[in-house]
Amino acid sequence: MISRLSFFFLMAVLSASIAAQPYTLGAISIERPWSRELPPVAPNGAAYLRIENGGKTSARIVSAHSPVADRVEIHAHEMDAGIMKMHHLHSVEVPAHGAVSFEPGGLHLMLIGLKEPLVEGKDFPLTLVFQKAGETEVMVEITTGGPPERSGHGNHEHGKTQ
């Protein structure tokens, strides 16, 4: 008979290995969706992830939505005359056999009008909509620091934006 402590340890290990699996939509895989914990009064947040495209043609993410926010927009940070500015993008291209990382200080999914606090240890659904591939839902893990330790990748390539 398995002790209660052993059972909970086993469940934690299984949960971590399930979370480590990328989400897939055809040749597209979405890895490490995460967001930072925010104070309960924060009106907006951001979600980050990595999209890899193993297909022969480019893929284009055109929108996203989540029940935790009034709306989700694709945003980018750029330096303009020495000042960091954020702006809305209508889409982001993920090149064939390439990848795009949504990360702090760069591309990100802006969660506008949060309906509930983002609390460490919880997660929330986020639906990504691609122009041709359709849509897929991922679960975004909320952490206090950076991305959760899941499958690691060293070489991050950024796709073209419009």
C-alpha positions in Angstrom: 0.0 0.0 0.0 1.3 3.4 -1.0 1.7 5.9 1.9 -0.1 9.2 1.5 3.1 11.1 1.2 4.4 8.8 -1.6 1.0 9.2 -3.4 1.2 13.0 -3.3 4.9 12.9 -4.5 3.9 10.5 -7.3 1.0 12.8 -8.3 3.4 15.9 -8.3 5.9 14.1 -10.5 3.2 13.0 -13.0 1.7 16.5 -13.0 5.1 18.1 -13.8 5.8 15.6 -16.6 2.3 16.3 -18.1 3.0 20.1 -17.9 6.4 19.6 -19.6 4.7 18.4 -22.8 4.2 21.0 -25.4 0.7 21.8 -26.8 0.4 20.9 -30.5 -1.7 22.1 -33.4 -0.6 20.3 -36.5 3.0 21.2 -37.1 2.9 24.0 -34.4 3.9 23.4 -30.8 3.4 25.8 -28.0 5.8 25.4 -25.0 6.1 26.9 -21.5 3.0 29.2 -21.3 3.5 31.3 -18.2 2.5 34.6 -16.5 3.8 36.5 -13.5 1.9 36.7 -10.3 0.5 40.2 -9.9 -1.0 42.3 -7.0 -4.8 41.8 -6.8 -5.4 45.4 -7.9 -3.4 45.1 -11.2 -5.6 46.0 -14.1 -3.5 44.2 -16.8 -1.0 41.3 -17.1 0.9 39.5 -19.7 1.4 35.9 -20.9 4.5 34.5 -22.3 5.3 31.3 -24.3 7.3 29.9 -27.2 5.8 28.8 -30.5 7.7 26.4 -32.8 6.6 25.7 -36.3 7.8 22.4 -37.7 5.8 22.9 -40.9 7.0 23.7 -44.5 5.1 27.0 -44.5 4.9 29.9 -42.1 2.1 30.1 -39.5 0.6 33.4 -38.3 -0.9 33.9 -34.9 -3.7 36.5 -35.3 -5.3 36.7 -31.9 -5.8 35.2 -28.5 -8.5 35.2 -25.8 -8.9 34.1 -22.2 -11.7 34.1 -19.6 -9.4 35.9 -17.1 -9.3 39.1 -19.2 -11.7 41.4 -21.1 -9.3 41.1 -24.1 -5.9 39.7 -25.1 -3.7 41.6 -27.5 -0.4 40.8 -29.2 2.1 43.4 -28.1 5.8 44.1 -28.6 8.4 46.3 -26.9 10.7 48.4 -29.0 13.4 51.0 -28.4 12.5 54.3 -29.9 15.0 57.2 -29.5 16.3 55.5 -26.3 12.8 55.0 -24.8 11.2 51.6 -24.5 7.7 51.7 -26.0 5.0 49.1 -26.3 2.7 48.7 -29.2 -0.1 46.5 -30.5 0.5 44.0 -33.3 -2.2 42.6 -35.5 -0.3 39.3 -36.0 3.0 37.5 -35.6 4.5 35.2 -38.2 6.2 32.0 -37.1 8.5 31.1 -40.0 8.6 27.5 -41.4 11.0 25.4 -39.4 11.4 28.4 -37.0 10.3 29.7 -33.6 9.0 32.8 -31.9 9.4 33.5 -28.2 7.0 35.7 -26.3 9.0 36.9 -23.3 9.3 39.9 -21.0 10.8 42.9 -22.7 9.7 41.6 -26.2 6.7 40.0 -27.7 4.0 39.2 -25.3 0.3 38.6 -25.0 -1.2 41.5 -23.1 -4.1 40.5 -20.7 -6.2 43.7 -20.6 -8.9 44.2 -18.0 -8.1 41.3 -15.7 -11.2 39.8 -14.2 -9.4 38.0 -11.4 -5.9 38.2 -9.7 -3.0 36.3 -11.1 -1.9 34.2 -8.2 1.2 31.9 -8.1 0.5 28.2 -8.3 -2.7 28.7 -10.3 -3.1 28.5 -14.0 -5.6 29.8 -16.5 -6.7 28.9 -20.0 -5.6 30.9 -23.0 -6.8 30.3 -26.6 -4.4 31.1 -29.4 -5.9 31.7 -32.8 -3.8 31.0 -36.0 -4.7 32.3 -39.4 -4.8 28.9 -41.2 -4.1 26.3 -38.5 -7.2 27.2 -36.3 -7.1 27.6 -32.6 -5.8 25.7 -29.6 -6.1 26.2 -25.8 -3.1 26.1 -23.5 -2.9 26.4 -19.7 -0.8 29.3 -18.5 1.1 28.7 -15.3 1.3 31.7 -12.9 4.7 32.0 -11.2 6.5 34.7 -9.1 9.7 34.7 -11.2 10.4 33.7 -14.7 9.2 30.8 -16.9 8.5 27.5 -15.2 11.3 24.9 -15.7 10.0 22.8 -18.5 11.6 21.8 -21.7 14.5 24.2 -22.3 15.7 25.7 -25.6 18.8 27.7 -26.1 18.5 29.3 -29.5 15.5 31.7 -29.7 14.6 33.0 -33.1 12.0 35.8 -33.5 9.5 35.7 -36.4 8.4 38.6 -38.5 5.7 40.9 -37.1 3.0 43.0 -38.8 
